[in-house]
Amino acid sequence: MQTVLSIQSFVSHGCAGNSAAVFPLQRLGVTVLPVHTVLFSNHTGHPTWRGPLVPATDVSEIITGIDERGALTTTDAVLSGYLGSAEVGDVVLDAVNRTRRRNPEAVFLADPVMGDRDTGLYCRDEIPEFFREHVVPAADIMTPNLFELEQLTGGSLHGLDDVVAAAEELRRRGPAVVLVTSVVLDDAPDGLLRMLAVDEEGTWVVETPVLHRRFVGTGDLTAALFLAHWLTGGDTAEALGATASAVYSVLEQTDVMGEEELQLVAAQEQLVTPVNLFTPRALPRTC
């Protein structure tokens, strides 16, 4: 059984951050050590929300308490998402270093949550630079969406070749595996959404139908599922296919139910045995 230390935001209503990651990981048989960086009533896509940011010192104290119980010695991965501040980012990196000291085989998956093409940046001004300068070199796996990949690499991406080249550039700066989500490009077939993964062995892309609704928490769910499947077999292509299949199936069931928030409990079987199966295809290497 795998164990993941998940340091993310938390919402009571709906699914975002740990609220979108913990249950799916558990449903796949992963033990989760959740650490919350914000405690909000709901995600900030709604007109109002309430609740506090958790001070970085408190986040650090919780991780110290987990370490005091000896739990980091059996932790296989650290998963991070939205960073409310660079100070919290420092705490995450300290947790990664601490976990690696306890278990040198532990991996760090960083989901660089910063924004999206239709919203722009929704993080603090210092966060993109913090990710570029500090998180990228430390990460083993990163899961940016298309907009976030542009922020991390400084380019404007228009075609699939651009995305592959940017993912390879990101790999050269740190992470061994890069998963790119929400890949909607000028050269994309009509009605299809792409997800792309790159590692030292190759490059793969999977295409799923577009659901014409926007759901919050999809990236958090995707990162968690990819980590779970990658930890199981260490095969990037298989993890990509399993992740795309489960995420699309959950979104489809949520859409059919007419709900605004991800219906992870109602659609929990889709996490394990999704009804829609998508097979990645290999792409030629660009370098």
Buried (B, 14 or more C-beta within 10 A) or exposed (E): EBBBBBBBBBBEEBBBBBBBBBBBBBBBEBBBBBBBBBBBEBBBBBEEBEBEBBBBEBBBEBBEEBBEEEBBEBBBBBBBBBBBBBBBBBBBBBBBEBBBEBBEEBBBBBBBBBBBEEEEBEBEEEBBEBBBEBBBEBBBBBBBBBBBBBBBBEBEBEEBBBBBBBBBBBBEEBBBBBBBBBBEBEEBEEEEBBBBBBBEEBBBBBBBEEBEEEBBBBBBBBBBBBBBBBBBEEBBBBBBBBBBBBBBBBBBBBBEEEBBBBBBEEBBEBBEEBEBEBEBEEBEEEE
